[in-house]
Amino acid sequence: MLWSLHFLGNDCTVTTTDVPQRTSGARPPGRPLSTELSGQLVAVAMDILADEGWGRLNSDRVAARARAGKAGIYRRWPTMAALARHALSTTTLVAVPEDTGSLTDDLCALLRPWTHALTREERAAASLVGAARHDEELRAGLDEALVHPLAAAVRELADREAARGRELPDERVALLGQVLQALWLQRYTSFGTAPMTTAQVEHLVGDVLLPITDPERATPRR
């Protein structure tokens, strides 16, 4: 899967506290974990990521806000990156739109959230984009929460178009997904930028995205 993080900024240096690592998939020892506390810790982590950024997420701050012990955090997640990844897994960053009857309107519906400010969950994800260039756990979290769902949404829109009688070449579907992914990540990292208007989304779809699916609509090369 293509990542477009190499041209996006927002690198951040993070200092973490070394903690004992446990084998992936191993159950934490001791009594059963409280589902209520787990949810509270995830909510606190999401708030910190959304409002303060990845660089401010650490076990001391999470424990203090959740009024919990640090041991309770590390029984659930061996690192802050693992906690951030889990927090992302609890949200939906890409929603497949209802079938509108046309690829143009489907794409506009897919991008309709771009006409609103970033949600809390999107701000949390945005805070991880720079650091994910250097952290496999964070990169996996963004893959699971954004990259894979977006690719699935694009595939669904292409399948709908095929059912309408217009089969899109696989390479064109892949390119459409790559461009959308790059634009999605760019939106996450363009802090302070006002949301797009509905007209701007429609122009983006008509002038940039649709020509990808239909080379004959693209501007001829000179």
C-alpha positions in Angstrom: 0.0 0.0 0.0 1.4 3.4 -1.0 2.2 5.8 1.8 2.5 9.5 1.1 4.1 10.6 4.3 7.5 11.3 2.8 6.3 14.7 1.5 4.2 15.6 4.6 5.9 17.3 7.5 5.0 17.3 11.2 7.8 15.1 12.3 7.9 15.0 16.1 10.5 13.7 18.5 9.0 11.6 21.3 10.6 10.5 24.5 9.1 7.4 25.9 9.7 5.4 29.1 11.1 2.0 28.6 8.8 -0.7 29.9 9.0 -4.5 29.9 7.8 -5.9 26.6 5.5 -8.8 26.4 5.1 -11.2 23.6 2.5 -10.0 21.0 -0.8 -11.6 21.7 0.1 -12.8 25.2 -2.6 -12.2 27.8 -1.6 -9.9 30.7 -1.1 -11.6 34.0 -3.4 -11.1 37.0 -7.1 -10.6 37.4 -9.3 -9.9 34.4 -9.1 -6.4 33.0 -11.9 -3.9 33.6 -13.7 -3.1 30.4 -14.8 0.2 31.9 -11.3 1.3 32.8 -10.0 0.2 29.4 -12.6 2.4 27.7 -11.7 5.3 30.0 -8.0 5.0 29.2 -8.7 4.9 25.5 -10.9 8.0 25.7 -8.3 9.9 27.6 -5.6 8.9 25.1 -7.9 10.0 22.3 -8.4 13.4 23.9 -4.7 13.9 24.4 -3.9 13.0 20.9 -6.7 15.2 19.5 -6.1 18.2 21.6 -2.4 18.1 22.4 -0.7 15.7 19.9 1.3 12.6 19.9 4.3 14.2 21.7 2.1 14.8 24.8 0.9 11.2 25.1 2.6 9.4 27.9 1.7 7.1 30.7 1.9 9.8 33.4 -0.6 12.0 31.8 -3.0 9.2 30.8 -2.9 7.8 34.4 -3.4 11.2 36.0 -6.4 12.1 33.8 -8.0 8.7 34.1 -7.2 8.5 37.8 -5.7 5.1 37.3 -2.4 3.5 37.9 0.3 3.3 35.3 0.5 -0.5 35.9 -3.1 -0.7 34.6 -2.1 1.0 31.4 0.9 -1.3 30.7 -1.1 -4.4 31.5 -3.2 -3.5 28.5 -0.7 -1.9 26.1 3.1 -2.3 26.3 3.8 1.1 24.7 2.1 4.4 24.1 2.2 3.6 20.4 0.2 0.4 21.1 -2.4 2.5 23.0 -2.6 5.0 20.2 -3.1 2.2 17.7 -5.9 0.7 19.8 -7.5 4.1 20.2 -7.7 4.5 16.4 -9.2 1.1 16.1 -12.3 2.2 18.0 -13.2 4.9 15.5 -14.3 5.1 11.8 -12.3 7.5 9.7 -13.7 6.6 6.3 -17.4 5.8 5.8 -18.6 4.2 2.6 -21.4 6.4 1.2 -24.8 5.2 0.1 -25.1 4.3 -3.6 -26.1 7.5 -5.3 -26.4 6.0 -8.8 -23.3 7.6 -10.3 -19.5 7.5 -9.7 -19.4 11.3 -9.6 -22.0 11.6 -6.9 -20.5 8.6 -5.0 -17.1 10.3 -4.9 -18.7 13.6 -3.8 -20.5 11.7 -1.0 -17.2 10.0 0.0 -15.5 13.4 0.4 -18.5 15.2 2.0 -16.8 15.1 5.4 -14.1 17.4 3.9 -16.7 20.2 4.1 -16.5 20.0 7.9 -13.8 20.7 10.4 -11.7 17.6 11.5 -13.5 15.6 14.2 -11.9 14.7 17.5 -11.0 11.3 16.0 -9.5 12.8 12.9 -7.4 15.2 14.9 -6.1 12.3 16.9 -5.2 10.4 13.7 -3.6 13.6 12.2 -1.3 13.9 15.2 0.2 10.5 14.4 1.0 11.1 10.7 4.5 12.5 11.1 5.6 10.1 13.8 4.2 7.1 11.8 7.0 7.6 9.4 9.4 6.2 12.0 7.1 4.0 14.1 5.7 0.7 12.8 3.0 0.5 15.4 1.6 3.9 14.6 1.9 3.2 10.9 -0.1 0.0 11.3 -2.7 2.0 13.3 -3.1 4.5 10.5 -3.2 1.6 7.9 -6.0 -0.1 9.8 -8.0 3.1 10.5 -7.5 5.0 7.3 -5.5 3.4 4.5 -7.3 0.0 4.3 -10.8 1.4 4.8 -10.2 4.0 2.2 -9.0 1.4 -0.3 -12.0 -0.7 0.5 -14.3 2.3 -0.1 -12.7 3.0 -3.5 -13.0 -0.6 -4.5 -16.7 -0.6 -3.5 -17.3 2.5 -5.6 -15.5 0.9 -8.5 -17.6 -2.3 -8.1 -20.8 -0.2 -8.2 -19.6 1.5 -11.4 -19.0 -2.0 -12.9 -22.5 -3.1 -12.0 -23.8 0.0 -13.9 -22.0 -1.4 -17.0 -18.7 0.5 -16.8 -15.7 -1.6 -15.7 -12.8 0.5 -14.5 -9.3 -0.9 -15.2 -7.6 -2.1 -12.0 -4.6 0.2 -12.5 -7.0 3.2 -12.6 -8.8 2.1 -9.4 -5.4 1.7 -7.7 -4.3 5.1 -8.9 -7.5 6.7 -7.7 -7.0 5.1 -4.3 -3.4 6.4 -4.1 -4.4 9.9 -5.0 -7.3 9.9 -2.5 -5.0 8.6 0.2 -2.4 11.4 -0.4 -5.2 14.0 -0.4 -6.7 12.6 2.8 -3.3 12.6 4.6 -2.7 16.1 3.3 -6.0 17.3 4.7 -5.0 15.8 8.1 -1.7 17.7 8.1 -3.0 21.1 6.8 -3.9 22.4 10.2 -5.6 25.8 10.2 -7.0 25.3 6.7 -10.7 26.0 6.5 -12.9 23.1 5.4 -13.7 22.8 1.7 -17.0 24.1 0.4 -19.4 21.7 -1.4 -18.5 23.4 -4.7 -14.8 22.9 -4.1 -15.4 19.2 -3.4 -17.4 18.9 -6.7 -14.6 20.7 -8.6 -12.0 18.3 -7.1 -14.0 15.3 -8.1 -14.7 16.6 -11.6 -11.3 18.1 -12.4 -8.9 15.7 -10.6 -10.5 12.4 -9.6 -12.8 11.5 -12.5 -10.1 12.0 -15.2 -8.1 9.3 -13.3 -10.9 6.8 -13.9 -11.3 7.9 -17.5 -8.1 8.8 -19.3 -10.1 10.3 -22.2 -11.3 13.0 -19.9 -7.8 14.0 -18.9 -6.0 16.9 -20.5 -4.0 15.7 -23.5 -0.2 15.6 -23.0 1.9 17.9 -25.1 
